[in-house]
Amino acid sequence: MMRVVIASDAWRPQVNGVVRSLENVAAHACSLGADVHFVTPDAFTTVPLPSYGEIRLALAGTRRLRRMLAELKPDFVHIATEGPIGLAMRRVCLAEGRGFTTSYHTRFPEYLAARLPVPERWSYAALRRFHNAGAGVMVSTPTLERELGARGFANIMRWSRGVDADLFRPRADMRGALGVPGPVFLYVGRVAVEKNIEAFLKLDLPGTKVVVGDGPARARLQQSFPQARFLGTLTGEKLAEVYAASDVFVFPSLTDTFGIVLLEALASGLPVAAFPVTGPLDVVGGTGCGVLDMDLRNAALAALDIDRGLCRDLALTYSWQASAGQFFDNIVRANASAGGVPLAA
């Protein structure tokens, strides 16, 4: 088996697409001939991220990481995030002449610009330098590949995502189970400014808006929109039941790189209403399973007429097994092309 070390600043108990993607890579690793070891904040002292205390930043030192790599003796290193652990692992790999791959999960330039007056071009320059030092950078969609390529990112590889279609499925007995006036328009994800949830909550829609998730913006939004139902963070069966009890999945984000929740909604039989941006364009654009419109209200209302069976069929074309296989194939191919040596410092 090939031994792979994955360094990630995002890890449990965080609930997000990065963690879910890595968990599913690990779940299918053995069947794909891989032995995966994670380097996560669990191994370090952590401090809370300012203004977002539920996210912990690791105080990761290069000396500790060198010892870990010496003990694990990996064939390959993958750096999943650009946080303290990712930065420290990158420094170690470059110093030791180790090849490594990276993945681009989050639009940090846009997220940072939403909170601080930092020009996006500065952030993209830093990210370009970070990722171009590796043998390859994995992205989730064709649209994101084109965007990053235009910004000077090199050696881009595709790594799609999957869905647990046994857990997330239509459940006829759940329709109306939320006990709120229908139709039910659902949002699932972090409740933070970069997710643009307010654009959803402001819509003049019939029925009820339901928000699943937590984050720094929840208290303010819950106070501003008392008619909406905020259910907090849900996982597993409880989350799957809420999907199945809803009518339309509304995805107001303008900055997500994919949106695993889109696949969970589709697998549950929910049509999608979203803006025509990266993520929704790649997952539901042209499929008839969603309505993409800069007028999100029109999209949400039009989505009510979409055949739920069509949505389920689309979701079944995605699997976590295929996603994990693509991930490991990328690692082997990128390192072979680079000769095991970083392409740039």
Rosetta blueprint (number, residue, H / E / L):
1 M L
2 M E
3 R E
4 V E
5 V E
6 I E
7 A E
8 S L
9 D L
10 A L
11 W L
12 R L
13 P L
14 Q L
15 V L
16 N L
17 G H
18 V H
19 V H
20 R H
21 S H
22 L H
23 E H
24 N H
25 V H
26 A H
27 A H
28 H H
29 A H
30 C H
31 S H
32 L H
33 G L
34 A E
35 D E
36 V E
37 H E
38 F E
39 V E
40 T L
41 P H
42 D H
43 A H
44 F L
45 T L
46 T E
47 V E
48 P E
49 L E
50 P L
51 S L
52 Y E
53 G E
54 E E
55 I E
56 R E
57 L E
58 A E
59 L L
60 A L
61 G L
62 T H
63 R H
64 R H
65 L H
66 R H
67 R H
68 M H
69 L H
70 A H
71 E H
72 L H
73 K L
74 P L
75 D L
76 F E
77 V E
78 H E
79 I E
80 A L
81 T L
82 E L
83 G L
84 P H
85 I H
86 G H
87 L H
88 A H
89 M H
90 R H
91 R H
92 V H
93 C H
94 L H
95 A H
96 E H
97 G L
98 R L
99 G L
100 F E
101 T E
102 T E
103 S E
104 Y L
105 H L
106 T L
107 R L
108 F H
109 P H
110 E H
111 Y H
112 L H
113 A H
114 A H
115 R H
116 L L
117 P L
118 V L
119 P L
120 E H
121 R H
122 W H
123 S H
124 Y H
125 A H
126 A H
127 L H
128 R H
129 R H
130 F H
131 H H
132 N H
133 A L
134 G L
135 A L
136 G E
137 V E
138 M E
139 V E
140 S L
141 T L
142 P H
143 T H
144 L H
145 E H
146 R H
147 E H
148 L H
149 G H
150 A H
151 R L
152 G L
153 F L
154 A L
155 N L
156 I E
157 M E
158 R E
159 W L
160 S L
161 R L
162 G L
163 V L
164 D L
165 A L
166 D L
167 L L
168 F L
169 R L
170 P L
171 R L
172 A H
173 D H
174 M H
175 R L
176 G L
177 A L
178 L L
179 G L
180 V L
181 P L
182 G L
183 P L
184 V E
185 F E
186 L E
187 Y E
188 V E
189 G L
190 R L
191 V L
192 A L
193 V H
194 E H
195 K H
196 N L
197 I H
198 E H
199 A H
200 F H
201 L H
202 K L
203 L L
204 D L
205 L L
206 P L
207 G L
208 T E
209 K E
210 V E
211 V E
212 V E
213 G L
214 D L
215 G L
216 P L
217 A L
218 R H
219 A H
220 R H
221 L H
222 Q H
223 Q H
224 S H
225 F L
226 P L
227 Q L
228 A L
229 R E
230 F E
231 L E
232 G E
233 T L
234 L L
235 T L
236 G H
237 E H
238 K H
239 L H
240 A H
241 E H
242 V H
243 Y H
244 A H
245 A L
246 S L
247 D L
248 V E
249 F E
250 V E
251 F E
252 P L
253 S L
254 L L
255 T L
256 D L
257 T L
258 F L
259 G L
260 I H
261 V H
262 L H
263 L H
264 E H
265 A H
266 L H
267 A H
268 S L
269 G L
270 L L
271 P L
272 V E
273 A E
274 A E
275 F L
276 P L
277 V L
278 T L
279 G L
280 P H
281 L H
282 D H
283 V H
284 V L
285 G L
286 G L
287 T L
288 G L
289 C L
290 G E
291 V E
292 L E
293 D L
294 M L
295 D L
296 L H
297 R H
298 N H
299 A H
300 A H
301 L H
302 A H
303 A H
304 L L
305 D L
306 I L
307 D L
308 R H
309 G H
310 L H
311 C H
312 R H
313 D H
314 L H
315 A H
316 L L
317 T L
318 Y L
319 S L
320 W H
321 Q H
322 A H
323 S H
324 A H
325 G H
326 Q H
327 F H
328 F H
329 D H
330 N H
331 I H
332 V H
333 R H
334 A H
335 N H
336 A H
337 S H
338 A H
339 G L
340 G L
341 V L
342 P L
343 L L
344 A L
345 A L
